[in-house]
């Protein structure tokens, strides 16, 4: 009787996924290097889509359609500990959820297949669930976006709201102490306790893998169109809460949480996202060159904001190209007190303009003080080159 039951179960499982709508290969590695805002690198674990492709943090965003029969083929080419892919928030069955003791480990050079029906359209997370405090901090995480059943890329969900463009912001932190070999290099032995540092003091607070001067580089600004309706996908996958703050004029409207529409929309320029949560909101872009979005990283033990990162949504009105960018550094950028320093000694004057084009400051000194001016975005111009700077 038991044998017959097993045969029926195997046949049922096979038939359930004999017609796979979406196959995705994800490769796990533990030999990556992440470039940080201070110019140094730190070792990371991560996910890639090809053997030749370098891993990055976050991992590649995975797209699928609601109702698809999905197979994620996870190939672990890492040495040492095994890895998994936990499908955070997708509400799949336990056997395919990627929690090791309830699902399965994927050892070195093995494949593990996660099969499921894609749930409701929305924003989800995937990450390794083996010693997750270490492996998530190491960089083994990414985002899954589920489209409506027909695959429309400008609709929130079936019979939902339309939009012109979407922007994904994924926030986390990096404590480089946790990236040392003594922490990362461990064998798979359940009888040997893992070494986990007893404190967590991140030095880098990242949005889409970037922080500080990296985020102030115009080439890293998300591009939006003039007068567009934009869907914002807001994610936190670190150990800090993240408070996203939008400019008042974009009329941010929160419409969904953790892959489900809210019963009632909430109009607020502030969205608080705790670790593992995802929110979706709708904003209305106007004709300004830049729309700065603040990401405040809050230590949940002290409730103190330890870092504020600025993500500038850029429209074509900013009028800057890669060739316009200066080749020296202005720091700190953004500045809290309005005082900036330069790595360059100037032989000619520079000017600083507000976004209306009005010149507010001229000088040639390598340190300049804008503390009497209001918080916001400004353009530093020197010898036909431009740098975007901001005051918090």
Order of alpha helices (4+ residues) and beta strands (2+ residues): alpha-beta-beta-beta-beta-beta-beta-beta-alpha-beta-beta-alpha-beta-beta-beta-beta-beta-beta-beta-beta-beta-beta-beta-beta-beta-beta-beta-beta
